[in-house]
């Protein structure tokens, strides 16, 4: 399971940001809309698959993280 938060440069949560989880092999993408605390999680991820995670907020996209 992947549990994290989306934060701005001042370490404040970014509610309503969207987090994307992309399977690097199939390019299938799951998304999650962030709540008030900035937290998100993707349960039941396979440890045998590589994923990229990135967030988008008000038209700005963060760089993918492996």
Phi and psi restraints in degrees (range 20) as a CNS / XPLOR table:
assign (resid 1 and name C) (resid 2 and name N)
       (resid 2 and name CA) (resid 2 and name C) 1.0 -110.8 20.0 2
assign (resid 2 and name N) (resid 2 and name CA)
       (resid 2 and name C) (resid 3 and name N) 1.0 114.9 20.0 2
assign (resid 2 and name C) (resid 3 and name N)
       (resid 3 and name CA) (resid 3 and name C) 1.0 -118.6 20.0 2
assign (resid 3 and name N) (resid 3 and name CA)
       (resid 3 and name C) (resid 4 and name N) 1.0 122.9 20.0 2
assign (resid 3 and name C) (resid 4 and name N)
       (resid 4 and name CA) (resid 4 and name C) 1.0 -152.2 20.0 2
assign (resid 4 and name N) (resid 4 and name CA)
       (resid 4 and name C) (resid 5 and name N) 1.0 -177.4 20.0 2
assign (resid 4 and name C) (resid 5 and name N)
       (resid 5 and name CA) (resid 5 and name C) 1.0 -132.6 20.0 2
assign (resid 5 and name N) (resid 5 and name CA)
       (resid 5 and name C) (resid 6 and name N) 1.0 151.3 20.0 2
assign (resid 5 and name C) (resid 6 and name N)
       (resid 6 and name CA) (resid 6 and name C) 1.0 -102.4 20.0 2
assign (resid 6 and name N) (resid 6 and name CA)
       (resid 6 and name C) (resid 7 and name N) 1.0 119.6 20.0 2
assign (resid 6 and name C) (resid 7 and name N)
       (resid 7 and name CA) (resid 7 and name C) 1.0 -126.7 20.0 2
assign (resid 7 and name N) (resid 7 and name CA)
       (resid 7 and name C) (resid 8 and name N) 1.0 153.2 20.0 2
assign (resid 7 and name C) (resid 8 and name N)
       (resid 8 and name CA) (resid 8 and name C) 1.0 -86.4 20.0 2
assign (resid 8 and name N) (resid 8 and name CA)
       (resid 8 and name C) (resid 9 and name N) 1.0 -172.5 20.0 2
assign (resid 8 and name C) (resid 9 and name N)
       (resid 9 and name CA) (resid 9 and name C) 1.0 -66.1 20.0 2
assign (resid 9 and name N) (resid 9 and name CA)
       (resid 9 and name C) (resid 10 and name N) 1.0 -19.6 20.0 2
assign (resid 9 and name C) (resid 10 and name N)
       (resid 10 and name CA) (resid 10 and name C) 1.0 -97.1 20.0 2
assign (resid 10 and name N) (resid 10 and name CA)
       (resid 10 and name C) (resid 11 and name N) 1.0 13.9 20.0 2
assign (resid 10 and name C) (resid 11 and name N)
       (resid 11 and name CA) (resid 11 and name C) 1.0 63.2 20.0 2
assign (resid 11 and name N) (resid 11 and name CA)
       (resid 11 and name C) (resid 12 and name N) 1.0 29.5 20.0 2
assign (resid 11 and name C) (resid 12 and name N)
       (resid 12 and name CA) (resid 12 and name C) 1.0 -96.9 20.0 2
assign (resid 12 and name N) (resid 12 and name CA)
       (resid 12 and name C) (resid 13 and name N) 1.0 142.8 20.0 2
assign (resid 12 and name C) (resid 13 and name N)
       (resid 13 and name CA) (resid 13 and name C) 1.0 -61.6 20.0 2
assign (resid 13 and name N) (resid 13 and name CA)
       (resid 13 and name C) (resid 14 and name N) 1.0 149.3 20.0 2
assign (resid 13 and name C) (resid 14 and name N)
       (resid 14 and name CA) (resid 14 and name C) 1.0 -112.4 20.0 2
assign (resid 14 and name N) (resid 14 and name CA)
       (resid 14 and name C) (resid 15 and name N) 1.0 84.1 20.0 2
assign (resid 14 and name C) (resid 15 and name N)
       (resid 15 and name CA) (resid 15 and name C) 1.0 -62.2 20.0 2
assign (resid 15 and name N) (resid 15 and name CA)
       (resid 15 and name C) (resid 16 and name N) 1.0 148.1 20.0 2
assign (resid 15 and name C) (resid 16 and name N)
       (resid 16 and name CA) (resid 16 and name C) 1.0 73.9 20.0 2
assign (resid 16 and name N) (resid 16 and name CA)
       (resid 16 and name C) (resid 17 and name N) 1.0 5.5 20.0 2
assign (resid 16 and name C) (resid 17 and name N)
       (resid 17 and name CA) (resid 17 and name C) 1.0 -70.0 20.0 2
assign (resid 17 and name N) (resid 17 and name CA)
       (resid 17 and name C) (resid 18 and name N) 1.0 160.7 20.0 2
assign (resid 17 and name C) (resid 18 and name N)
       (resid 18 and name CA) (resid 18 and name C) 1.0 -118.4 20.0 2
assign (resid 18 and name N) (resid 18 and name CA)
       (resid 18 and name C) (resid 19 and name N) 1.0 129.7 20.0 2
assign (resid 18 and name C) (resid 19 and name N)
       (resid 19 and name CA) (resid 19 and name C) 1.0 -105.6 20.0 2
assign (resid 19 and name N) (resid 19 and name CA)
       (resid 19 and name C) (resid 20 and name N) 1.0 136.4 20.0 2
assign (resid 19 and name C) (resid 20 and name N)
       (resid 20 and name CA) (resid 20 and name C) 1.0 -116.8 20.0 2
assign (resid 20 and name N) (resid 20 and name CA)
       (resid 20 and name C) (resid 21 and name N) 1.0 138.5 20.0 2
assign (resid 20 and name C) (resid 21 and name N)
       (resid 21 and name CA) (resid 21 and name C) 1.0 -121.0 20.0 2
assign (resid 21 and name N) (resid 21 and name CA)
       (resid 21 and name C) (resid 22 and name N) 1.0 115.0 20.0 2
assign (resid 21 and name C) (resid 22 and name N)
       (resid 22 and name CA) (resid 22 and name C) 1.0 -111.0 20.0 2
assign (resid 22 and name N) (resid 22 and name CA)
       (resid 22 and name C) (resid 23 and name N) 1.0 128.5 20.0 2
assign (resid 22 and name C) (resid 23 and name N)
       (resid 23 and name CA) (resid 23 and name C) 1.0 -72.8 20.0 2
assign (resid 23 and name N) (resid 23 and name CA)
       (resid 23 and name C) (resid 24 and name N) 1.0 119.8 20.0 2
assign (resid 23 and name C) (resid 24 and name N)
       (resid 24 and name CA) (resid 24 and name C) 1.0 -69.9 20.0 2
assign (resid 24 and name N) (resid 24 and name CA)
       (resid 24 and name C) (resid 25 and name N) 1.0 -19.9 20.0 2
assign (resid 24 and name C) (resid 25 and name N)
       (resid 25 and name CA) (resid 25 and name C) 1.0 -87.1 20.0 2
assign (resid 25 and name N) (resid 25 and name CA)
       (resid 25 and name C) (resid 26 and name N) 1.0 -50.2 20.0 2
assign (resid 25 and name C) (resid 26 and name N)
       (resid 26 and name CA) (resid 26 and name C) 1.0 -93.4 20.0 2
assign (resid 26 and name N) (resid 26 and name CA)
       (resid 26 and name C) (resid 27 and name N) 1.0 -15.6 20.0 2
assign (resid 26 and name C) (resid 27 and name N)
       (resid 27 and name CA) (resid 27 and name C) 1.0 67.4 20.0 2
assign (resid 27 and name N) (resid 27 and name CA)
       (resid 27 and name C) (resid 28 and name N) 1.0 12.8 20.0 2
assign (resid 27 and name C) (resid 28 and name N)
       (resid 28 and name CA) (resid 28 and name C) 1.0 -65.1 20.0 2
assign (resid 28 and name N) (resid 28 and name CA)
       (resid 28 and name C) (resid 29 and name N) 1.0 139.8 20.0 2
assign (resid 28 and name C) (resid 29 and name N)
       (resid 29 and name CA) (resid 29 and name C) 1.0 -124.6 20.0 2
assign (resid 29 and name N) (resid 29 and name CA)
       (resid 29 and name C) (resid 30 and name N) 1.0 134.8 20.0 2
assign (resid 29 and name C) (resid 30 and name N)
       (resid 30 and name CA) (resid 30 and name C) 1.0 -111.7 20.0 2
assign (resid 30 and name N) (resid 30 and name CA)
       (resid 30 and name C) (resid 31 and name N) 1.0 149.1 20.0 2
assign (resid 30 and name C) (resid 31 and name N)
       (resid 31 and name CA) (resid 31 and name C) 1.0 -129.3 20.0 2
assign (resid 31 and name N) (resid 31 and name CA)
       (resid 31 and name C) (resid 32 and name N) 1.0 157.9 20.0 2
assign (resid 31 and name C) (resid 32 and name N)
       (resid 32 and name CA) (resid 32 and name C) 1.0 -146.4 20.0 2
assign (resid 32 and name N) (resid 32 and name CA)
       (resid 32 and name C) (resid 33 and name N) 1.0 127.3 20.0 2
assign (resid 32 and name C) (resid 33 and name N)
       (resid 33 and name CA) (resid 33 and name C) 1.0 -88.5 20.0 2
assign (resid 33 and name N) (resid 33 and name CA)
       (resid 33 and name C) (resid 34 and name N) 1.0 129.1 20.0 2
assign (resid 33 and name C) (resid 34 and name N)
       (resid 34 and name CA) (resid 34 and name C) 1.0 -76.3 20.0 2
assign (resid 34 and name N) (resid 34 and name CA)
       (resid 34 and name C) (resid 35 and name N) 1.0 140.2 20.0 2
assign (resid 34 and name C) (resid 35 and name N)
       (resid 35 and name CA) (resid 35 and name C) 1.0 -87.1 20.0 2
assign (resid 35 and name N) (resid 35 and name CA)
       (resid 35 and name C) (resid 36 and name N) 1.0 -168.8 20.0 2
assign (resid 35 and name C) (resid 36 and name N)
       (resid 36 and name CA) (resid 36 and name C) 1.0 -62.3 20.0 2
assign (resid 36 and name N) (resid 36 and name CA)
       (resid 36 and name C) (resid 37 and name N) 1.0 -29.2 20.0 2
assign (resid 36 and name C) (resid 37 and name N)
       (resid 37 and name CA) (resid 37 and name C) 1.0 -86.3 20.0 2
assign (resid 37 and name N) (resid 37 and name CA)
       (resid 37 and name C) (resid 38 and name N) 1.0 -3.1 20.0 2
assign (resid 37 and name C) (resid 38 and name N)
       (resid 38 and name CA) (resid 38 and name C) 1.0 79.0 20.0 2
assign (resid 38 and name N) (resid 38 and name CA)
       (resid 38 and name C) (resid 39 and name N) 1.0 0.7 20.0 2
assign (resid 38 and name C) (resid 39 and name N)
       (resid 39 and name CA) (resid 39 and name C) 1.0 -84.9 20.0 2
assign (resid 39 and name N) (resid 39 and name CA)
       (resid 39 and name C) (resid 40 and name N) 1.0 149.6 20.0 2
assign (resid 39 and name C) (resid 40 and name N)
       (resid 40 and name CA) (resid 40 and name C) 1.0 -147.4 20.0 2
assign (resid 40 and name N) (resid 40 and name CA)
       (resid 40 and name C) (resid 41 and name N) 1.0 159.5 20.0 2
assign (resid 40 and name C) (resid 41 and name N)
       (resid 41 and name CA) (resid 41 and name C) 1.0 -152.8 20.0 2
assign (resid 41 and name N) (resid 41 and name CA)
       (resid 41 and name C) (resid 42 and name N) 1.0 148.2 20.0 2
assign (resid 41 and name C) (resid 42 and name N)
       (resid 42 and name CA) (resid 42 and name C) 1.0 -120.9 20.0 2
assign (resid 42 and name N) (resid 42 and name CA)
       (resid 42 and name C) (resid 43 and name N) 1.0 102.5 20.0 2
assign (resid 42 and name C) (resid 43 and name N)
       (resid 43 and name CA) (resid 43 and name C) 1.0 -77.4 20.0 2
assign (resid 43 and name N) (resid 43 and name CA)
       (resid 43 and name C) (resid 44 and name N) 1.0 162.5 20.0 2
assign (resid 43 and name C) (resid 44 and name N)
       (resid 44 and name CA) (resid 44 and name C) 1.0 56.8 20.0 2
assign (resid 44 and name N) (resid 44 and name CA)
       (resid 44 and name C) (resid 45 and name N) 1.0 46.7 20.0 2
assign (resid 44 and name C) (resid 45 and name N)
       (resid 45 and name CA) (resid 45 and name C) 1.0 -86.9 20.0 2
assign (resid 45 and name N) (resid 45 and name CA)
       (resid 45 and name C) (resid 46 and name N) 1.0 140.9 20.0 2
assign (resid 45 and name C) (resid 46 and name N)
       (resid 46 and name CA) (resid 46 and name C) 1.0 -76.6 20.0 2
assign (resid 46 and name N) (resid 46 and name CA)
       (resid 46 and name C) (resid 47 and name N) 1.0 131.9 20.0 2
assign (resid 46 and name C) (resid 47 and name N)
       (resid 47 and name CA) (resid 47 and name C) 1.0 -72.5 20.0 2
assign (resid 47 and name N) (resid 47 and name CA)
       (resid 47 and name C) (resid 48 and name N) 1.0 -9.4 20.0 2
assign (resid 47 and name C) (resid 48 and name N)
       (resid 48 and name CA) (resid 48 and name C) 1.0 -95.4 20.0 2
assign (resid 48 and name N) (resid 48 and name CA)
       (resid 48 and name C) (resid 49 and name N) 1.0 5.9 20.0 2
assign (resid 48 and name C) (resid 49 and name N)
       (resid 49 and name CA) (resid 49 and name C) 1.0 -120.6 20.0 2
assign (resid 49 and name N) (resid 49 and name CA)
       (resid 49 and name C) (resid 50 and name N) 1.0 139.0 20.0 2
assign (resid 49 and name C) (resid 50 and name N)
       (resid 50 and name CA) (resid 50 and name C) 1.0 -89.7 20.0 2
assign (resid 50 and name N) (resid 50 and name CA)
       (resid 50 and name C) (resid 51 and name N) 1.0 138.3 20.0 2
assign (resid 50 and name C) (resid 51 and name N)
       (resid 51 and name CA) (resid 51 and name C) 1.0 -126.4 20.0 2
assign (resid 51 and name N) (resid 51 and name CA)
       (resid 51 and name C) (resid 52 and name N) 1.0 154.0 20.0 2
assign (resid 51 and name C) (resid 52 and name N)
       (resid 52 and name CA) (resid 52 and name C) 1.0 -115.7 20.0 2
assign (resid 52 and name N) (resid 52 and name CA)
       (resid 52 and name C) (resid 53 and name N) 1.0 139.9 20.0 2
assign (resid 52 and name C) (resid 53 and name N)
       (resid 53 and name CA) (resid 53 and name C) 1.0 -121.8 20.0 2
assign (resid 53 and name N) (resid 53 and name CA)
       (resid 53 and name C) (resid 54 and name N) 1.0 134.0 20.0 2
assign (resid 53 and name C) (resid 54 and name N)
       (resid 54 and name CA) (resid 54 and name C) 1.0 -149.0 20.0 2
assign (resid 54 and name N) (resid 54 and name CA)
       (resid 54 and name C) (resid 55 and name N) 1.0 156.5 20.0 2
assign (resid 54 and name C) (resid 55 and name N)
       (resid 55 and name CA) (resid 55 and name C) 1.0 -118.7 20.0 2
assign (resid 55 and name N) (resid 55 and name CA)
       (resid 55 and name C) (resid 56 and name N) 1.0 155.0 20.0 2
assign (resid 55 and name C) (resid 56 and name N)
       (resid 56 and name CA) (resid 56 and name C) 1.0 -133.8 20.0 2
assign (resid 56 and name N) (resid 56 and name CA)
       (resid 56 and name C) (resid 57 and name N) 1.0 134.2 20.0 2
assign (resid 56 and name C) (resid 57 and name N)
       (resid 57 and name CA) (resid 57 and name C) 1.0 -144.2 20.0 2
assign (resid 57 and name N) (resid 57 and name CA)
       (resid 57 and name C) (resid 58 and name N) 1.0 121.0 20.0 2
assign (resid 57 and name C) (resid 58 and name N)
       (resid 58 and name CA) (resid 58 and name C) 1.0 49.1 20.0 2
assign (resid 58 and name N) (resid 58 and name CA)
       (resid 58 and name C) (resid 59 and name N) 1.0 46.8 20.0 2
assign (resid 58 and name C) (resid 59 and name N)
       (resid 59 and name CA) (resid 59 and name C) 1.0 82.9 20.0 2
assign (resid 59 and name N) (resid 59 and name CA)
       (resid 59 and name C) (resid 60 and name N) 1.0 -5.9 20.0 2
assign (resid 59 and name C) (resid 60 and name N)
       (resid 60 and name CA) (resid 60 and name C) 1.0 -102.3 20.0 2
assign (resid 60 and name N) (resid 60 and name CA)
       (resid 60 and name C) (resid 61 and name N) 1.0 135.6 20.0 2
assign (resid 60 and name C) (resid 61 and name N)
       (resid 61 and name CA) (resid 61 and name C) 1.0 -114.6 20.0 2
assign (resid 61 and name N) (resid 61 and name CA)
       (resid 61 and name C) (resid 62 and name N) 1.0 132.2 20.0 2
assign (resid 61 and name C) (resid 62 and name N)
       (resid 62 and name CA) (resid 62 and name C) 1.0 -78.2 20.0 2
assign (resid 62 and name N) (resid 62 and name CA)
       (resid 62 and name C) (resid 63 and name N) 1.0 157.6 20.0 2
assign (resid 62 and name C) (resid 63 and name N)
       (resid 63 and name CA) (resid 63 and name C) 1.0 -67.2 20.0 2
assign (resid 63 and name N) (resid 63 and name CA)
       (resid 63 and name C) (resid 64 and name N) 1.0 141.4 20.0 2
assign (resid 63 and name C) (resid 64 and name N)
       (resid 64 and name CA) (resid 64 and name C) 1.0 -61.0 20.0 2
assign (resid 64 and name N) (resid 64 and name CA)
       (resid 64 and name C) (resid 65 and name N) 1.0 145.9 20.0 2
assign (resid 64 and name C) (resid 65 and name N)
       (resid 65 and name CA) (resid 65 and name C) 1.0 -120.3 20.0 2
assign (resid 65 and name N) (resid 65 and name CA)
       (resid 65 and name C) (resid 66 and name N) 1.0 129.4 20.0 2
